[in-house]
Amino acid sequence: MEHSPMTASAPKGIVLNIQHFSTHDGPGMRTTVFLKGCSLRCKWCSNPESIHPKPELAYNLSKCIGKDQCGFCRKECPESAIFNVDSDVKVRINWDLCTNCGKCVAVCPPQALYLFGQEMIVDEVLDEVEQDSSFYRESGGGITLSGGECLLQADFAAGLLAGAHERGINTAIETAFNVPWSHLEKVLPHVDVVLHDHKLTIPERHKKWTGVDNTRILENIKRAYETFPEKTFVARTPLIPGVNDDEEHIRAVLAFIRPYKNVIDCELLPYMRFGESKYGFLGRVYEMRDFNPPTPESLARLRAIIEEAFGRSGQPADVGGTRL
């Protein structure tokens, strides 16, 4: 199949990563495209490198071979943001001075310095996604846009999803819905399955743990259900012990979604500390060191409530997820 050639006017976006063979980001086997930028600041975020909207410098100190054998990055940095301390040969980053220009990345032989994110156009992304098309046909899968918050790049997201449909690929998004409604109007017409977060119910607690209250989020969710009745929605709660792993929250989510027939499930995404090391690479502090994953007993109890609400019997399907 021939596709339109790449042009300078084609929609561009900042892509963090393209992950192949994902099994928890929508139905079937998916190719998940992570976009940069997020409008929340969840303390448990497992993808901190997705928050900043532009390509962002990261530094793995353990790979640095030091000023004596290298030191090229210090000479290349236009802001003098890379320096040494007397007690160590390895370089350090002054993150307040760094502008993420990426000039140091090109001269770092051990690749201790690298950028999270790159600019791509729609056809570049879709050409890579389409490489997995045989798996989509066999499993009922397709492309999933995630983040960060994929809806912040609304024009790019809409272009990706519309292009995927033109190529016969099923589409899904993972979203927290904390965007202007105009973004949803652009993107949702091109989405088959919407996987959306329902992190916390009480506005004050939502603001404490994510940086914003949930007023706009809940309004967007309800409006999306009603405006796009033909779409399939799945509500998801990233389950954080001591934050939202209580029965009251799960029942509140179920009370919110059950009146809508196009909401087919409510999934629990157990908290894991997968993203902890990346905070150090970005010069940030991970605030959830004292938190542990939910216990199997807690998960079973809350999943049983969901199964009962949906009128299902037997064991619930295993859930995962690459975005929290």
C-alpha positions as CSV (number, residue, x, y, z in Angstrom):
1,M,0.0,0.0,0.0
2,E,1.3,3.4,-0.9
3,H,1.0,6.3,1.5
4,S,1.4,10.0,1.1
5,P,5.1,11.2,1.1
6,M,6.5,13.1,4.0
7,T,6.2,16.9,3.6
8,A,7.3,19.8,5.6
9,S,3.7,20.7,6.3
10,A,2.8,17.3,7.7
11,P,1.7,17.3,11.4
12,K,4.7,17.0,13.7
13,G,4.9,15.9,17.3
14,I,7.3,15.0,20.0
15,V,7.5,11.2,20.5
16,L,9.0,9.7,23.6
17,N,9.0,6.1,22.6
18,I,7.4,3.5,20.3
19,Q,6.8,0.3,22.2
20,H,6.0,-2.9,20.2
21,F,4.1,-6.0,21.4
22,S,2.2,-4.3,24.2
23,T,-0.5,-6.5,25.7
24,H,-2.1,-4.3,28.3
25,D,-2.8,-1.0,26.4
26,G,-6.0,-2.0,24.8
27,P,-7.5,-5.1,23.0
28,G,-5.1,-7.5,21.4
29,M,-1.4,-6.9,20.6
30,R,-0.7,-3.2,20.5
31,T,2.0,-0.9,19.4
32,T,2.0,1.9,22.0
33,V,3.3,5.3,20.9
34,F,4.2,7.5,23.9
35,L,4.0,11.2,23.4
36,K,5.7,13.9,25.4
37,G,4.0,16.3,27.7
38,C,1.6,15.9,30.7
39,S,-0.8,18.3,32.5
40,L,-0.7,16.3,35.8
41,R,2.1,15.8,38.3
42,C,1.2,12.5,39.9
43,K,3.6,11.7,42.7
44,W,3.7,8.0,41.6
45,C,4.4,8.7,37.9
46,S,6.3,5.8,36.4
47,N,7.2,7.8,33.2
48,P,8.7,11.1,34.6
49,E,10.5,11.5,31.3
50,S,7.1,12.0,29.6
51,I,6.1,15.1,31.6
52,H,8.2,17.8,29.9
53,P,6.7,18.6,26.5
54,K,10.0,18.9,24.6
55,P,13.0,16.5,24.2
56,E,14.8,16.4,27.6
57,L,18.3,15.6,28.7
58,A,19.0,12.5,30.9
59,Y,22.2,11.4,32.5
60,N,23.2,8.0,33.6
61,L,26.2,8.7,35.9
62,S,27.2,5.0,36.1
63,K,28.1,5.1,32.3
64,C,30.3,8.2,32.5
65,I,34.0,7.4,31.9
66,G,35.1,10.7,33.5
67,K,36.9,13.9,32.7
68,D,40.3,12.3,32.4
69,Q,39.4,9.9,29.6
70,C,36.7,12.1,28.0
71,G,35.4,15.5,29.2
72,F,34.0,16.4,25.8
73,C,30.6,17.2,27.2
74,R,31.9,20.0,29.4
75,K,33.6,21.7,26.4
76,E,30.4,21.4,24.2
77,C,27.9,22.7,26.7
78,P,27.0,26.3,25.8
79,E,25.5,27.0,29.2
80,S,28.3,25.6,31.4
81,A,25.7,23.3,32.9
82,I,28.1,20.3,33.0
83,F,30.8,20.4,35.7
84,N,33.1,18.3,37.9
85,V,33.4,18.2,41.7
86,D,36.9,17.7,43.1
87,S,36.1,14.4,44.8
88,D,35.0,12.6,41.6
89,V,36.2,12.4,38.0
90,K,32.6,11.9,36.7
91,V,30.7,14.9,35.5
92,R,27.6,16.4,37.2
93,I,24.7,18.4,35.7
94,N,23.4,21.7,36.9
95,W,19.8,21.1,35.9
96,D,18.8,24.7,36.5
97,L,21.2,25.8,33.8
98,C,20.6,23.0,31.3
99,T,18.4,24.0,28.3
100,N,18.1,20.5,26.9
101,C,19.9,21.6,23.7
102,G,21.4,18.1,23.3
103,K,24.8,19.2,22.1
104,C,26.5,17.2,24.8
105,V,24.7,14.0,23.7
106,A,26.5,13.9,20.3
107,V,29.9,14.0,21.9
108,C,29.4,11.4,24.7
109,P,31.1,8.2,23.6
110,P,29.6,5.9,26.4
111,Q,26.1,7.4,25.8
112,A,25.8,8.4,29.5
113,L,24.0,11.5,28.1
114,Y,21.0,11.1,26.0
115,L,17.7,12.8,25.1
116,F,14.2,11.6,26.0
117,G,12.0,12.4,23.0
118,Q,12.4,13.3,19.3
119,E,10.3,15.2,16.7
120,M,8.6,13.0,14.2
121,I,5.9,13.4,11.6
122,V,2.8,11.2,11.2
123,D,4.0,8.9,8.4
124,E,7.3,8.3,10.2
125,V,5.4,6.9,13.2
126,L,2.8,5.0,11.2
127,D,5.3,3.4,9.0
128,E,6.9,1.9,12.1
129,V,3.6,1.0,13.6
130,E,2.4,-0.8,10.5
131,Q,5.4,-3.2,10.7
132,D,3.3,-5.0,13.3
133,S,0.1,-5.2,11.2
134,S,0.2,-9.0,11.0
135,F,-0.1,-9.2,14.8
136,Y,-3.0,-6.8,14.8
137,R,-4.9,-9.0,12.4
138,E,-4.3,-12.1,14.4
139,S,-5.1,-10.6,17.8
140,G,-7.5,-7.8,17.2
141,G,-4.9,-5.2,18.2
142,G,-3.7,-1.9,16.8
143,I,-2.1,1.4,17.8
144,T,-2.4,3.0,21.2
145,L,-1.4,6.6,22.0
146,S,-0.2,7.1,25.5
147,G,2.1,9.5,27.4
148,G,2.4,11.7,29.3
149,E,-1.0,13.0,28.1
150,C,-1.3,12.2,24.4
151,L,-4.3,14.6,24.1
152,L,-2.0,17.6,24.7
153,Q,-0.6,17.1,21.2
154,A,-4.2,17.1,19.8
155,D,-3.4,17.8,16.1
156,F,-0.6,15.3,16.0
157,A,-2.7,12.7,17.8
158,A,-5.6,13.2,15.5
159,G,-3.3,12.9,12.5
160,L,-1.8,9.7,13.8
161,L,-5.2,8.1,14.6
162,A,-6.9,9.2,11.3
163,G,-3.9,7.9,9.4
164,A,-4.0,4.6,11.3
165,H,-7.7,4.2,10.3
166,E,-6.8,4.9,6.7
167,R,-4.3,2.0,6.9
168,G,-7.0,-0.3,8.5
169,I,-5.5,-0.2,12.0
170,N,-7.6,-0.2,15.1
171,T,-7.0,2.8,17.4
172,A,-6.9,3.4,21.2
173,I,-5.7,6.1,23.5
174,E,-4.7,6.2,27.2
175,T,-5.7,9.6,28.7
176,A,-6.3,11.3,32.0
177,F,-8.7,13.7,30.3
178,N,-7.1,16.8,31.9
179,V,-7.2,18.9,28.7
180,P,-9.5,21.4,27.1
181,W,-12.7,19.9,25.6
182,S,-11.6,21.2,22.1
183,H,-8.7,18.7,22.2
184,L,-11.1,15.8,22.7
185,E,-13.3,17.0,19.9
186,K,-10.4,16.8,17.5
187,V,-9.1,13.4,18.7
188,L,-12.0,11.2,19.8
189,P,-13.7,10.9,16.4
190,H,-10.7,8.9,15.3
191,V,-10.5,6.6,18.4
192,D,-12.0,3.1,18.7
193,V,-11.2,2.5,22.4
194,V,-10.7,5.1,25.1
195,L,-8.7,3.9,28.2
196,H,-9.1,6.7,30.7
197,D,-7.9,7.2,34.3
198,H,-10.1,7.7,37.3
199,K,-7.4,8.3,39.8
200,L,-9.2,9.8,42.8
201,T,-12.8,10.8,43.5
202,I,-12.5,13.6,46.1
203,P,-11.2,16.9,44.5
204,E,-8.9,17.9,47.4
205,R,-7.3,14.5,47.5
206,H,-6.9,14.5,43.7
207,K,-5.1,17.8,43.9
208,K,-2.8,16.6,46.7
209,W,-1.6,13.6,44.7
210,T,-1.7,14.9,41.1
211,G,-1.3,18.6,41.3
212,V,-4.8,19.5,40.1
213,D,-8.4,18.9,41.2
214,N,-10.6,16.6,39.1
215,T,-13.4,19.1,38.2
216,R,-12.5,19.4,34.5
217,I,-11.5,15.7,34.3
218,L,-14.9,14.4,35.5
219,E,-16.7,16.9,33.3
220,N,-14.7,15.7,30.3
221,I,-15.3,12.1,31.1
222,K,-19.1,12.5,31.4
223,R,-19.3,14.6,28.3
224,A,-17.2,12.1,26.3
225,Y,-19.5,9.3,27.3
226,E,-22.5,11.2,26.2
227,T,-21.1,12.8,23.1
228,F,-19.5,9.7,21.7
229,P,-21.9,6.8,22.6
230,E,-20.5,4.7,19.8
231,K,-17.0,4.6,21.3
232,T,-15.8,2.0,23.7
233,F,-14.6,3.3,27.1
234,V,-12.6,1.6,29.8
235,A,-12.1,3.3,33.2
236,R,-8.8,2.6,34.9
237,T,-7.5,3.3,38.4
238,P,-3.8,3.2,39.1
239,L,-4.0,1.6,42.5
240,I,-1.7,3.2,45.1
241,P,-1.8,1.7,48.7
242,G,-2.7,4.4,51.2
243,V,-3.9,6.8,48.4
244,N,-6.8,5.2,46.6
245,D,-6.9,1.5,47.3
246,D,-10.1,1.7,49.4
247,E,-13.4,0.3,48.7
248,E,-15.1,3.7,48.9
249,H,-13.2,5.0,46.0
250,I,-13.8,1.9,43.8
251,R,-17.5,2.0,44.5
252,A,-17.6,5.7,43.7
253,V,-15.9,5.1,40.3
254,L,-18.4,2.3,39.6
255,A,-21.3,4.5,40.5
256,F,-20.0,7.2,38.1
257,I,-19.5,4.8,35.1
258,R,-22.2,2.1,35.4
259,P,-25.0,4.3,34.0
260,Y,-23.2,4.4,30.6
261,K,-23.4,1.3,28.5
262,N,-20.4,2.3,26.4
263,V,-18.2,1.9,29.5
264,I,-17.4,-1.8,29.3
265,D,-14.9,-2.3,32.1
266,C,-13.1,-0.9,35.1
267,E,-9.5,-1.9,35.4
268,L,-7.0,-1.7,38.3
269,L,-3.4,-0.9,37.5
270,P,-1.3,-2.0,40.6
271,Y,1.3,0.5,41.6
272,M,4.9,-0.6,40.8
273,R,8.1,1.3,41.3
274,F,9.3,0.8,37.7
275,G,10.1,4.4,37.0
276,E,12.1,5.1,40.2
277,S,15.6,5.0,38.5
278,K,14.6,7.5,35.8
279,Y,14.0,10.3,38.4
280,G,17.7,10.2,39.1
281,F,18.6,10.3,35.4
282,L,16.6,13.5,35.2
283,G,17.9,15.2,38.3
284,R,14.6,14.8,40.2
285,V,13.6,13.3,43.5
286,Y,11.3,10.3,43.7
287,E,8.7,10.9,46.4
288,M,7.2,7.5,46.7
289,R,10.1,5.5,48.2
290,D,8.1,4.4,51.2
291,F,5.2,3.1,49.1
292,N,4.8,-0.6,48.2
293,P,2.6,-2.4,45.6
294,P,-0.8,-3.4,46.7
295,T,-1.1,-6.8,48.3
296,P,-2.7,-9.7,46.3
297,E,-5.5,-9.8,49.0
298,S,-6.3,-6.1,48.5
299,L,-6.4,-6.5,44.7
300,A,-8.6,-9.6,44.9
301,R,-11.1,-7.8,47.2
302,L,-11.4,-4.7,45.0
303,R,-11.5,-6.7,41.7
304,A,-14.3,-8.8,43.2
305,I,-16.3,-5.6,43.7
306,I,-15.8,-4.6,40.1
307,E,-16.8,-8.1,38.8
308,E,-19.9,-8.0,40.9
309,A,-20.8,-4.5,39.6
310,F,-20.5,-5.7,36.0
311,G,-22.4,-8.9,36.6
312,R,-19.5,-11.1,35.8
313,S,-18.6,-14.4,37.5
314,G,-15.3,-16.2,37.8
315,Q,-11.8,-14.8,37.9
316,P,-11.2,-11.3,36.4
317,A,-8.7,-11.0,33.6
318,D,-5.1,-10.1,34.4
319,V,-4.4,-6.4,34.0
320,G,-1.3,-4.4,33.6
321,G,-0.5,-1.2,31.9
322,T,2.5,0.9,30.9
323,R,1.1,4.2,32.0
324,L,0.3,5.4,35.5
